[in-house]
Amino acid sequence: MAYSTETHLQFVMNIGQQKPESIINRETLCPFCDRASLTGILAEDGPLMLLKNKYPVLQDTLQTVLIETDECLAELSDYDPAHMRRLMRFAVREWEKLEQSGEFRSVVMFKSHGPQSGGTIRHPHMQIVGLEKVDYLEHVSSEQFEGIPIAAEPGVELNISTKPRVGFYELNVVLSDSEQIDIMADYIQKAAHYLMHHFHKSCNSYNLFFYRLERQICVKIMPRFVASPIFVGFGIPQVADRIGNVAQEMQRLYF
């Protein structure tokens, strides 16, 4: 299939203005809690569900939502480890299905949690989006996933970036052996738990970003704060001078 190439996605403003915002406005009813009324279901595995996004704000895409749990106030870092592993297996499987469909130039998968993350709905969910004209890997490089090792087992590593994409503190999980996806899930959960419970008292938000790079699955677990103007204006990332301390603290807490 021949693809046209673009660098920007078109955001449909009139659809975006209709989206419920249960993160900011707690009076808004959660659309994911009434599962019996959900439509456009693409796949299910117990409490896990993938469905078409009811508010497709991006042109030339297929937007899907992956509901992670029945519990609206749950949070990924506190899931039962067996549920976390089940979630990652389901998510990667559905991501790969869209990648292998041949319908998209690239397919992104990500999760937003908290008021600084860019998400709008509190109920735990991820998004998988097929991009018809944009290649998300155009500005991604392998060095962005290199860093100070925190933990490793054969085929999977957790580290903290020495050359982050955006800046300061970025945790990476790099999976090179698909048989180790459960360990990948464990590392992601520990990274999110660290950010939410030990990292910084003002950290209440994070993102997960998934990348397929050089036959590896790479995951960034990124705390979210107000973005640095140096990055916003000039695209220059900064790295914190205490990432080594964070690596040591995570080793002490989790490994």
PyMOL commands that set and color helices and strands:
alter all, ss='L'
color gray80, all
select helices_A, chain A and resi 13-16+35-37+76-78+81-100+136-139+142-145+178-199+229-234+243-254
alter helices_A, ss='H'
color red, helices_A
select strands_A, chain A and resi 41-45+48-52+61-67+106-113+125-131+147-153+156-161+167-168+171-175+206-213+216-223+238-239
alter strands_A, ss='S'
color yellow, strands_A
deselect
rebuild
show_as cartoon
